[in-house]
Amino acid sequence: VLQIEKVKSERMQLNLQFQSLKNQISPHYLFNCLNTISSLIYKNPHIAEKFIRRMTDTFQYVLGWQKQKLVPLKEELDFVKAYFFLLQARYENQISLEISLPQSWYESAIPPLTIQLLIENAIKHNDMSIENPLTIQIKSNQEYIEVSNVIQTKTIKEESLQIGLQNIEQRYSFFTNKKLIIKQDKEFKVLLPILAEIQSLKKENHFHEA
C-alpha cells in the first residue's frame, strides 16, 4: 500500500511539474520572444544578441530541470534574472525587479518555475507604464520568501491567477506542512516557505529523483 501511495504521489508531482513546464514553453511565449528579437535586430543588435543568450538560458533551465521536483534557490534566481531580462527587453522602463535575499538561503530547495510563475502573474494582472512602472520585489520575510508588487489593476481583467497559485501550493505540500501565505491590500504578496537543502530532504525521504 505504501508503495502504491508513493507512486501516486510521484505521478501527481510530475503532472504538476508538466503543467508549469507546458505554460512556460507555450507557443504564445515563443511567439512573443521571436517578435521581440525581430524588433531588436534593427533597433539594437547588441541587445538582440543578449536577448537570444538569455532566452537560451531560460530554455536550458526549463528543459534541464523538467524532471526535477526541486532545485536550489540560486538556480531559480539565476533563471528569474534571465527571464526578467526578456521582459525588460519587451516592456523596457515599465517594469523593474528587486531581489534581496540572504546568501545563506541560496542552497535551500524550491519547486522549479515557482518565482517565475509569480512574476508572470504580476505582469499579466497589472497595468504598467513609464510614468507608473510595475516593481516586483523578492525579499525575505522571517522564514519565507516574499514575492510582492503594488496592485495596479488592469481596466480589462485577465482570467484568475488561482490555477497558478494552486499549482504552487500543491507542489509545496509534498515537502512541507507550512502553507503559502497570500496577502492582498495595496500590495499583492505571496510568501513561500523556506525549504531545507535538497540533500537534507533526500535524507529525510521527502524527495526522490524523477
C-alpha positions as CSV (number, residue, x, y, z in Angstrom):
1,V,0.0,0.0,0.0
2,L,2.8,2.4,0.9
3,Q,4.5,1.7,-2.5
4,I,1.2,2.4,-4.3
5,E,0.8,5.7,-2.5
6,K,4.4,6.7,-3.2
7,V,3.9,6.0,-7.0
8,K,0.6,8.1,-6.9
9,S,2.4,10.9,-5.2
10,E,5.3,10.8,-7.7
11,R,2.9,10.8,-10.6
12,M,1.0,13.8,-9.2
13,Q,4.1,15.8,-8.7
14,L,5.3,15.1,-12.2
15,N,1.8,16.1,-13.6
16,L,2.0,19.4,-11.7
17,Q,5.5,19.9,-13.0
18,F,4.4,19.3,-16.5
19,Q,1.6,21.9,-16.2
20,S,4.2,24.5,-15.2
21,L,6.6,23.4,-18.0
22,K,3.8,23.5,-20.6
23,N,2.8,27.0,-19.6
24,Q,6.4,28.2,-19.8
25,I,7.2,27.0,-23.3
26,S,3.8,27.7,-24.8
27,P,3.6,28.8,-28.5
28,H,2.4,32.2,-27.2
29,Y,5.6,32.6,-25.2
30,L,7.8,31.6,-28.2
31,F,5.8,34.0,-30.4
32,N,6.4,36.9,-28.1
33,C,10.2,36.1,-27.8
34,L,10.6,35.9,-31.6
35,N,8.7,39.1,-32.1
36,T,10.9,40.9,-29.7
37,I,14.1,39.6,-31.4
38,S,12.8,40.7,-34.7
39,S,12.2,44.2,-33.4
40,L,15.6,44.4,-31.6
41,I,17.7,43.3,-34.5
42,Y,17.0,46.6,-36.2
43,K,16.8,48.9,-33.2
44,N,19.7,47.5,-31.1
45,P,21.7,44.5,-32.4
46,H,23.7,44.3,-29.2
47,I,20.6,43.9,-27.0
48,A,19.2,41.4,-29.5
49,E,22.3,39.3,-29.1
50,K,22.0,39.4,-25.3
51,F,18.3,38.6,-25.6
52,I,19.0,35.5,-27.6
53,R,21.5,34.4,-25.0
54,R,19.1,35.0,-22.1
55,M,16.3,33.2,-24.0
56,T,18.7,30.2,-24.4
57,D,19.4,30.3,-20.7
58,T,15.7,30.2,-19.9
59,F,15.1,27.2,-22.1
60,Q,18.1,25.4,-20.8
61,Y,16.8,25.8,-17.3
62,V,13.2,24.7,-18.2
63,L,14.3,21.7,-20.1
64,G,17.3,20.8,-17.8
65,W,15.1,20.8,-14.7
66,Q,11.9,19.4,-16.2
67,K,12.1,16.1,-14.3
68,Q,13.3,17.6,-11.0
69,K,10.7,18.3,-8.3
70,L,13.1,20.7,-6.5
71,V,16.0,22.9,-7.5
72,P,18.4,25.1,-5.5
73,L,17.1,28.6,-4.9
74,K,20.2,30.1,-6.5
75,E,19.4,28.2,-9.8
76,E,15.8,29.5,-9.7
77,L,17.0,33.1,-9.1
78,D,19.5,32.9,-12.0
79,F,16.7,31.7,-14.2
80,V,14.4,34.5,-12.9
81,K,17.1,37.1,-13.8
82,A,17.4,35.8,-17.3
83,Y,13.6,35.6,-17.7
84,F,13.2,39.2,-16.4
85,F,15.8,40.4,-18.9
86,L,13.5,39.1,-21.7
87,L,10.6,41.0,-20.1
88,Q,12.6,44.2,-19.8
89,A,13.5,44.0,-23.5
90,R,9.8,43.9,-24.2
91,Y,8.5,46.4,-21.7
92,E,11.6,48.5,-21.1
93,N,11.3,51.0,-18.3
94,Q,7.7,50.0,-17.4
95,I,8.9,47.2,-15.1
96,S,11.7,46.6,-12.6
97,L,12.8,43.7,-10.3
98,E,14.4,44.0,-6.9
99,I,15.9,40.9,-5.3
100,S,17.1,41.0,-1.7
101,L,17.6,37.5,-0.1
102,P,20.2,36.2,2.4
103,Q,23.0,34.3,0.7
104,S,22.5,31.6,3.3
105,W,19.2,30.7,1.7
106,Y,20.7,30.2,-1.8
107,E,21.2,26.4,-1.3
108,S,17.7,25.9,0.0
109,A,15.3,24.0,-2.2
110,I,12.3,25.4,-4.2
111,P,10.0,23.8,-6.8
112,P,11.2,25.0,-10.2
113,L,9.4,27.8,-12.0
114,T,7.7,28.9,-8.8
115,I,9.0,32.5,-8.6
116,Q,8.8,32.8,-12.4
117,L,5.1,32.0,-12.3
118,L,4.5,34.7,-9.7
119,I,6.3,37.3,-11.8
120,E,4.4,36.2,-14.9
121,N,1.1,36.6,-12.9
122,A,2.2,40.1,-11.8
123,I,2.8,41.2,-15.4
124,K,-0.4,39.6,-16.5
125,H,-2.7,41.2,-13.9
126,N,-1.3,44.7,-13.5
127,D,-1.1,47.9,-15.6
128,M,2.3,49.4,-16.2
129,S,3.7,52.4,-17.9
130,I,6.8,54.6,-17.9
131,E,5.0,57.0,-15.6
132,N,3.7,54.3,-13.3
133,P,6.1,51.3,-13.6
134,L,5.4,47.9,-12.0
135,T,8.0,47.0,-9.4
136,I,8.3,43.3,-8.3
137,Q,10.2,42.6,-5.1
138,I,11.6,39.3,-4.0
139,K,12.8,39.6,-0.4
140,S,13.0,37.7,3.0
141,N,10.1,37.8,5.4
142,Q,11.1,35.8,8.5
143,E,11.2,32.2,7.2
144,Y,9.5,32.9,3.9
145,I,10.5,34.2,0.5
146,E,8.1,37.1,-0.2
147,V,7.2,38.0,-3.8
148,S,5.2,41.2,-4.0
149,N,4.1,44.1,-6.1
150,V,1.8,47.1,-5.7
151,I,-1.6,46.4,-7.2
152,Q,-2.1,48.4,-10.4
153,T,-5.3,46.7,-11.6
154,K,-5.9,46.5,-15.3
155,T,-9.1,48.0,-16.7
156,I,-9.7,44.8,-18.6
157,K,-9.1,42.0,-16.2
158,E,-7.3,38.7,-17.2
159,E,-8.5,35.3,-16.1
160,S,-8.0,34.4,-12.4
161,L,-4.5,33.5,-11.2
162,Q,-5.9,30.9,-8.8
163,I,-4.8,28.0,-11.0
164,G,-1.2,29.0,-10.9
165,L,-1.3,29.5,-7.2
166,Q,-2.9,26.2,-6.6
167,N,-0.2,24.5,-8.7
168,I,2.5,26.1,-6.4
169,E,0.6,25.2,-3.2
170,Q,0.2,21.6,-4.3
171,R,3.8,21.2,-5.2
172,Y,4.9,22.7,-1.8
173,S,2.6,20.4,0.0
174,F,4.8,17.4,-0.9
175,F,7.7,18.8,1.0
176,T,6.4,20.9,3.9
177,N,3.4,21.3,6.2
178,K,3.8,25.1,6.1
179,K,1.3,26.8,3.8
180,L,1.7,29.5,1.3
181,I,0.6,32.9,2.7
182,I,-1.3,35.1,0.3
183,K,-2.0,38.8,1.3
184,Q,-3.8,41.3,-0.7
185,D,-4.4,45.0,0.1
186,K,-2.5,47.8,-1.6
187,E,0.1,45.1,-2.4
188,F,-0.3,41.5,-3.7
189,K,2.1,39.3,-1.7
190,V,2.8,35.6,-1.8
191,L,5.0,34.2,0.9
192,L,6.8,30.9,0.0
193,P,8.1,28.7,2.9
194,I,11.8,28.2,3.0
195,L,12.6,24.6,2.5
196,A,15.7,22.7,3.6
197,E,18.6,21.9,1.2
198,I,17.8,19.3,-1.4
199,Q,20.3,16.8,0.1
200,S,18.6,17.1,3.5
201,L,15.2,16.4,2.0
202,K,16.5,13.4,0.3
203,K,17.9,12.0,3.6
204,E,14.5,12.7,5.3
205,N,12.9,10.7,2.5
206,H,10.8,13.6,1.4
207,F,12.3,13.7,-2.0
208,H,13.1,11.2,-4.7
209,E,14.8,11.7,-8.1
210,A,12.4,11.5,-11.0
